Amino acid sequence: VCISDLHGNLHEAQALWTILESRIGAEELKNNTAVVFLGDYVDRGPSTNDLLDWLIEKKKCLQHGIFLAGNHDFGMASFLDCVPRTPT
């Protein structure tokens, strides 16, 4: 399962997750399904902080969860001066 471009929309992310649980099964999704979050968690939506908290909780419970950063996430990290630097 691939999920992308949540852009701070917690309600929509939770609604999508509920659909996935109903179609795949909550335990199957949690324990046996590769779930790849493709990034763009921030920007635009009304609940960016809550969405990030929700994703952190998903990371703790998903056996096969992969979380990638998108261009909006890198933009926010750059603004906050949190982008990892290449050693020189």
Rosetta blueprint (number, residue, H / E / L):
1 V L
2 C E
3 I E
4 S L
5 D L
6 L L
7 H L
8 G L
9 N L
10 L H
11 H H
12 E H
13 A H
14 Q H
15 A H
16 L H
17 W H
18 T H
19 I H
20 L H
21 E H
22 S H
23 R H
24 I H
25 G L
26 A H
27 E H
28 E H
29 L H
30 K H
31 N H
32 N H
33 T L
34 A L
35 V E
36 V E
37 F E
38 L L
39 G L
40 D L
41 Y L
42 V L
43 D L
44 R L
45 G L
46 P L
47 S L
48 T H
49 N H
50 D H
51 L H
52 L H
53 D H
54 W H
55 L H
56 I H
57 E H
58 K H
59 K H
60 K H
61 C H
62 L L
63 Q L
64 H L
65 G E
66 I E
67 F E
68 L L
69 A L
70 G L
71 N H
72 H H
73 D H
74 F H
75 G H
76 M H
77 A H
78 S H
79 F H
80 L L
81 D L
82 C L
83 V L
84 P L
85 R L
86 T L
87 P L
88 T L
